[in-house]
Structures are given as C-alpha cells and as structure tokens.
Amino acid sequence: MGQQDRKFRHPTMVLVVLQRENNYSMFKEILLQYRMPSQVVTCRNGSKFSLSKATNILRQINSKAGADLYTMKFPESMSKKRTMLIGIDVCHAGPQSIVGFSASINKDMS
C-alpha cells in the first residue's frame, strides 16, 4: 500500500441510525462541523418503516449526494429563454409553521 492510499478521504455519505432521538441534534452538529454529508434516521422512524418513508429517506440521501431529485420537460421554446422555476411550501406543526423555498435556473429546472 503506497503513501497515497493512506490519505484520509471524506465519506460520500454517513448513515446514522439512532436509538435515542434526543441525540439527533448532537450527531447532526458533529457531522456538519466535519462537513460530512449525513442522513440520521431514528429507530422510531425505522420501526414504522413503509415504502413511503423509505422513498423519502432515499430521496434525501440522493439529494445530499448532489443528484437531482426531479427533472421536468418543458416546451422547446423555453430552452431559448432565461427562466427561473420557484417552489414554495409551508409545513404546519401545531402553532408553528415552517416555510421552504427553492429556486432553479438550470436547463432541467431541477
């Protein structure tokens, strides 16, 4: 094994399965500090596993790995124009609401 092979390389993705949900923010903070893309799954989510949850987790991992979640096909006339696609969503959790916003300007609007 050469010297080059011993060089540390960041993992592409770190998957953490937690027994205790109260450790979630600690793990996310540490992984963020070391700039490691991560997906943290709690046992509660794992025990109530469904195709919908699995799909959602895999989409999050795919996105964090740098891949596009969706692509759309637009009329050819739009490819010649500068276009921005904007998405806004609101999630209500009791008395609190969280707003999500994204925008894309690439040709696939992804």
SEKE-576854 format. One line per field, with one value per atom (N, C-alpha, C): atom name; y, z, x; residue in one letter. Coordinates in Angstrom, 2 decimals, always signed. Atoms other than C-alpha are relative to their C-alpha. Layout:
% SEKE-576854
atomo = [CA,...] .
c2 = [Y,...] .
c3 = [Z,...] .
c1 = [X,...] .
residuo = [A,...] .
***
This chain:
% SEKE-576854
atomo = [N,CA,C,N,CA,C,N,CA,C,N,CA,C,N,CA,C,N,CA,C,N,CA,C,N,CA,C,N,CA,C,N,CA,C,N,CA,C,N,CA,C,N,CA,C,N,CA,C,N,CA,C,N,CA,C,N,CA,C,N,CA,C,N,CA,C,N,CA,C,N,CA,C,N,CA,C,N,CA,C,N,CA,C,N,CA,C,N,CA,C,N,CA,C,N,CA,C,N,CA,C,N,CA,C,N,CA,C,N,CA,C,N,CA,C,N,CA,C,N,CA,C,N,CA,C,N,CA,C,N,CA,C,N,CA,C,N,CA,C,N,CA,C,N,CA,C,N,CA,C,N,CA,C,N,CA,C,N,CA,C,N,CA,C,N,CA,C,N,CA,C,N,CA,C,N,CA,C,N,CA,C,N,CA,C,N,CA,C,N,CA,C,N,CA,C,N,CA,C,N,CA,C,N,CA,C,N,CA,C,N,CA,C,N,CA,C,N,CA,C,N,CA,C,N,CA,C,N,CA,C,N,CA,C,N,CA,C,N,CA,C,N,CA,C,N,CA,C,N,CA,C,N,CA,C,N,CA,C,N,CA,C,N,CA,C,N,CA,C,N,CA,C,N,CA,C,N,CA,C,N,CA,C,N,CA,C,N,CA,C,N,CA,C,N,CA,C,N,CA,C,N,CA,C,N,CA,C,N,CA,C,N,CA,C,N,CA,C,N,CA,C,N,CA,C,N,CA,C,N,CA,C,N,CA,C,N,CA,C,N,CA,C,N,CA,C,N,CA,C,N,CA,C,N,CA,C,N,CA,C,N,CA,C,N,CA,C,N,CA,C,N,CA,C,N,CA,C,N,CA,C,N,CA,C] .
c2 = [-1.17,+0.00,+1.23,-1.20,+3.28,+1.10,-1.13,+6.54,+0.70,-0.67,+7.96,-0.69,+0.75,+5.18,+0.27,-0.23,+6.18,+1.35,-1.33,+9.68,-0.10,+0.02,+10.34,+0.59,-0.50,+10.78,+0.06,-0.13,+12.08,-1.04,+0.92,+9.55,+0.77,-0.62,+10.26,+0.30,-0.17,+9.81,-0.80,+0.70,+8.86,-0.25,+0.36,+6.99,-0.38,+0.26,+7.03,-0.42,+0.45,+5.03,+0.15,-0.33,+6.34,-0.74,+0.61,+4.50,+1.08,-1.07,+7.73,+1.28,-1.19,+10.69,+1.24,-1.20,+13.16,+0.20,-0.13,+12.51,+0.52,-0.39,+13.60,+1.28,-1.29,+17.24,-0.05,+0.12,+16.30,-0.65,+0.66,+13.90,+0.91,-0.89,+16.38,+1.12,-1.08,+19.13,-0.46,+0.54,+16.96,-0.27,+0.31,+15.75,+1.26,-1.29,+19.31,+0.68,-0.60,+20.51,-0.58,+0.65,+17.97,-0.05,-0.11,+18.73,-1.37,+1.33,+15.14,-0.09,+0.18,+14.66,-1.18,+1.06,+12.60,-0.14,+0.27,+11.02,-0.68,+0.56,+10.42,-0.49,+0.64,+8.01,-0.46,+0.46,+7.40,-1.38,+1.33,+3.94,+0.09,-0.18,+5.30,+0.01,+0.00,+6.03,-1.36,+1.31,+2.72,-1.08,+1.03,+0.70,+0.12,-0.20,+2.21,+0.14,-0.16,+1.70,-0.36,+0.23,+1.90,+0.38,-0.37,+2.31,+1.51,-1.46,+5.99,+0.59,-0.49,+6.57,-0.36,+0.43,+4.55,+0.88,-0.85,+6.57,+1.40,-1.34,+9.85,+0.05,+0.05,+8.86,-0.13,+0.17,+7.68,+1.26,-1.27,+10.94,+1.01,-0.92,+12.92,-0.35,+0.44,+10.84,+0.35,-0.29,+11.20,+1.49,-1.45,+14.97,+0.47,-0.39,+15.31,-0.47,+0.49,+13.31,+0.80,-0.90,+16.00,-0.32,+0.36,+14.32,+0.81,-0.67,+15.88,-0.94,+0.81,+14.68,-0.19,+0.02,+15.53,+0.76,-0.80,+16.72,+0.15,-0.25,+18.19,+0.34,-0.31,+18.53,+1.19,-1.21,+21.97,+0.15,-0.25,+23.19,+0.52,-0.40,+23.74,+1.51,-1.45,+27.47,+0.56,-0.48,+27.79,-0.18,+0.22,+26.44,+1.17,-1.15,+29.60,+1.25,-1.14,+31.88,-0.26,+0.13,+32.55,-0.12,+0.27,+31.03,-0.46,+0.46,+30.53,-0.67,+0.71,+27.93,+0.17,-0.26,+28.80,-0.92,+0.85,+26.46,+0.48,-0.43,+27.41,-1.01,+0.91,+25.12,+0.41,-0.31,+25.54,-1.28,+1.15,+22.87,+0.55,-0.47,+23.46,-1.09,+0.92,+21.80,+0.67,-0.66,+22.91,+1.49,-1.46,+26.63,+0.57,-0.48,+26.85,-0.40,+0.30,+26.99,+0.20,-0.11,+26.47,+0.16,-0.26,+27.86,-0.49,+0.45,+26.17,+0.70,-0.73,+27.98,-0.55,+0.39,+26.82,+0.63,-0.55,+28.13,-0.66,+0.64,+26.69,+0.77,-0.66,+28.20,-0.89,+0.85,+25.17,-0.45,+0.28,+23.90,-1.07,+1.03,+20.90,+0.44,-0.53,+23.07,-0.97,+0.99,+20.55,+0.55] .
c3 = [+0.00,+0.00,+0.00,+0.13,-1.11,+0.95,-0.88,+0.83,-0.43,+0.51,-1.40,+0.47,-0.42,-0.36,+1.45,-1.41,+3.31,+0.29,-0.17,+2.76,+0.35,-0.42,+4.52,-1.07,+0.93,+2.25,+0.71,-0.60,+3.40,-0.62,+0.57,+3.01,-0.86,+0.84,+0.35,+0.82,-0.83,+2.89,+1.28,-1.27,+6.56,+0.39,-0.44,+7.63,+1.47,-1.44,+11.36,+0.38,-0.52,+12.97,+1.51,-1.43,+16.45,+0.80,-0.95,+19.35,+0.72,-0.77,+21.22,-0.85,+0.82,+19.43,+0.59,-0.61,+21.93,-0.40,+0.49,+20.40,-1.44,+1.42,+16.92,-0.27,+0.30,+17.08,+0.26,-0.28,+18.61,-1.20,+1.14,+15.75,-1.22,+1.15,+13.10,+0.12,-0.22,+14.64,-0.24,+0.17,+14.75,-1.48,+1.42,+11.17,-0.85,+0.70,+9.99,+0.24,-0.35,+11.80,-0.86,+0.82,+9.86,-1.48,+1.39,+6.63,-0.66,+0.52,+6.21,-0.33,+0.35,+4.27,+0.78,-0.87,+6.51,-0.10,-0.15,+6.94,+1.36,-1.33,+10.52,+0.07,-0.09,+11.00,+1.43,-1.36,+14.36,-0.05,-0.07,+15.45,-0.10,+0.09,+15.76,-1.47,+1.43,+12.02,-0.62,+0.55,+11.31,+0.37,-0.44,+13.32,-0.70,+0.73,+11.44,-1.49,+1.36,+8.11,-1.02,+1.11,+4.93,-1.29,+1.29,+1.25,-0.13,+0.06,+1.56,+0.80,-0.81,+4.38,-0.64,+0.64,+2.60,-1.21,+1.18,-0.58,+0.41,-0.47,+1.33,+0.49,-0.50,+3.09,-1.15,+1.15,-0.17,-0.86,+0.73,-1.88,+0.70,-0.75,+0.91,-0.17,+0.19,+0.62,-1.41,+1.40,-3.18,-0.19,+0.11,-2.90,+0.68,-0.74,-0.28,-0.69,+0.76,-2.55,-1.28,+1.14,-5.21,-1.23,+1.16,-7.52,-0.03,+0.15,-8.86,+0.45,-0.42,-7.29,-1.14,+1.06,-10.23,-1.21,+1.20,-13.79,-0.70,+0.71,-15.92,-1.44,+1.42,-19.63,-0.31,+0.36,-20.84,-1.51,+1.46,-24.33,-0.49,+0.60,-26.61,+0.02,+0.03,-26.77,+1.31,-1.29,-23.06,+0.11,-0.10,-23.60,-0.56,+0.58,-25.53,+0.87,-0.88,-22.69,+1.37,-1.37,-19.29,+0.91,-0.81,-16.88,+1.39,-1.37,-13.12,+0.48,-0.59,-11.53,+1.52,-1.44,-7.96,+0.65,-0.76,-5.41,+1.44,-1.38,-2.05,+0.64,-0.72,+0.56,+1.46,-1.42,+4.10,+0.73,-0.86,+6.80,+1.33,-1.27,+9.80,+1.06,-1.12,+13.10,+1.24,-1.12,+15.67,-0.23,+0.14,+16.31,-0.84,+0.76,+14.36,-1.47,+1.43,+10.61,-0.50,+0.61,+8.56,-1.50,+1.44,+5.05,-0.68,+0.81,+2.49,-1.35,+1.27,-0.65,-0.79,+0.86,-3.57,-1.37,+1.35,-6.99,-0.84,+0.91,-10.01,-1.31,+1.29,-13.15,-1.03,+0.98,-14.80,-1.06,+1.15,-18.11,+0.30,-0.36,-16.49,+1.10,-1.10,-13.77,+1.18,-1.08,-11.21,+1.24] .
c1 = [+0.85,+0.00,+0.89,-0.81,+1.52,-0.44,+0.30,+1.61,-1.29,+1.19,-1.12,-1.29,+1.18,-3.55,-0.37,+0.24,-3.25,-0.63,+0.57,-4.60,-1.49,+1.40,-7.92,-0.89,+0.99,-10.90,-1.34,+1.34,-14.27,-0.93,+0.99,-17.05,-1.01,+1.02,-19.65,-1.25,+1.19,-22.44,+0.19,+0.00,-22.71,-1.45,+1.34,-25.83,+0.07,+0.03,-26.58,-1.41,+1.29,-29.38,+0.07,-0.05,-30.16,-1.05,+0.92,-31.72,-0.81,+0.63,-32.46,-0.10,+0.23,-33.99,+0.66,-0.59,-32.54,+1.47,-1.38,-29.07,+0.06,+0.07,-30.23,+0.79,-0.65,-29.10,+1.50,-1.43,-25.73,+0.72,-0.62,-24.95,+0.02,+0.06,-26.12,+1.04,-0.95,-23.97,+1.43,-1.35,-20.83,+0.28,-0.19,-21.30,+0.08,-0.06,-21.93,+1.34,-1.30,-18.80,+1.13,-1.03,-16.71,-0.37,+0.46,-18.61,-0.22,+0.30,-19.76,-1.49,+1.41,-23.00,-0.56,+0.52,-25.25,-1.50,+1.42,-28.62,-0.15,+0.20,-29.70,-1.44,+1.32,-32.61,-0.19,+0.28,-34.23,-0.66,+0.62,-35.34,-1.52,+1.46,-38.89,-0.42,+0.31,-38.87,+0.26,-0.33,-37.21,-1.00,+0.94,-39.72,-1.35,+1.26,-42.69,+0.29,-0.50,-40.98,-1.08,+0.93,-43.05,+0.72,-0.59,-42.33,+0.10,+0.00,-43.22,+1.18,-1.12,-40.69,+1.34,-1.25,-38.00,+0.30,-0.17,-38.54,+0.45,-0.35,-38.35,+1.46,-1.38,-35.10,+0.98,-0.89,-33.53,+0.07,-0.03,-34.53,+0.90,-0.85,-32.87,+1.47,-1.39,-29.68,+0.47,-0.34,-29.70,+0.27,-0.17,-30.10,+1.28,-1.21,-27.35,+1.27,-1.15,-25.04,+0.21,-0.19,-25.52,-0.81,+0.80,-28.01,-1.30,+1.29,-31.19,-1.11,+1.14,-34.41,-1.00,+1.00,-36.62,+0.55,-0.23,-36.31,-1.34,+1.26,-39.05,+0.30,-0.14,-39.55,-0.90,+0.73,-40.57,-0.01,+0.02,-41.50,+1.35,-1.28,-38.52,+0.19,-0.11,-39.30,+0.58,-0.53,-38.40,+1.51,-1.45,-34.88,+0.80,-0.68,-34.05,-0.14,+0.23,-35.18,+0.61,-0.49,-33.68,-1.21,+1.18,-36.17,+0.42,-0.21,-36.29,-1.28,+1.13,-38.54,+0.08,+0.02,-39.56,-1.02,+0.91,-41.11,-0.07,+0.21,-42.60,-0.96,+0.88,-44.15,-0.04,+0.16,-45.45,-0.38,+0.30,-45.46,-0.51,+0.57,-47.71,+0.16,-0.17,-46.78,-0.59,+0.68,-49.33,-0.04,+0.05,-48.99,+1.15,-1.16,-45.70,-0.12,-0.06,-45.21,+1.42,-1.32,-42.07,-0.20,+0.10,-41.70,+1.26,-1.12,-39.49,-0.05,-0.08,-38.30,+1.17,-1.12,-36.21,-0.20,+0.05,-35.35,+1.07,-0.95,-33.60,+0.06,-0.16,-32.17,+0.69,-0.65,-30.57,-1.01,+0.88,-31.96,-1.04,+0.96,-33.69,-0.96,+0.81,-35.24,-0.03,-0.06,-34.06,+0.65] .
residuo = [M,M,M,G,G,G,Q,Q,Q,Q,Q,Q,D,D,D,R,R,R,K,K,K,F,F,F,R,R,R,H,H,H,P,P,P,T,T,T,M,M,M,V,V,V,L,L,L,V,V,V,V,V,V,L,L,L,Q,Q,Q,R,R,R,E,E,E,N,N,N,N,N,N,Y,Y,Y,S,S,S,M,M,M,F,F,F,K,K,K,E,E,E,I,I,I,L,L,L,L,L,L,Q,Q,Q,Y,Y,Y,R,R,R,M,M,M,P,P,P,S,S,S,Q,Q,Q,V,V,V,V,V,V,T,T,T,C,C,C,R,R,R,N,N,N,G,G,G,S,S,S,K,K,K,F,F,F,S,S,S,L,L,L,S,S,S,K,K,K,A,A,A,T,T,T,N,N,N,I,I,I,L,L,L,R,R,R,Q,Q,Q,I,I,I,N,N,N,S,S,S,K,K,K,A,A,A,G,G,G,A,A,A,D,D,D,L,L,L,Y,Y,Y,T,T,T,M,M,M,K,K,K,F,F,F,P,P,P,E,E,E,S,S,S,M,M,M,S,S,S,K,K,K,K,K,K,R,R,R,T,T,T,M,M,M,L,L,L,I,I,I,G,G,G,I,I,I,D,D,D,V,V,V,C,C,C,H,H,H,A,A,A,G,G,G,P,P,P,Q,Q,Q,S,S,S,I,I,I,V,V,V,G,G,G,F,F,F,S,S,S,A,A,A,S,S,S,I,I,I,N,N,N,K,K,K,D,D,D,M,M,M,S,S,S] .
***
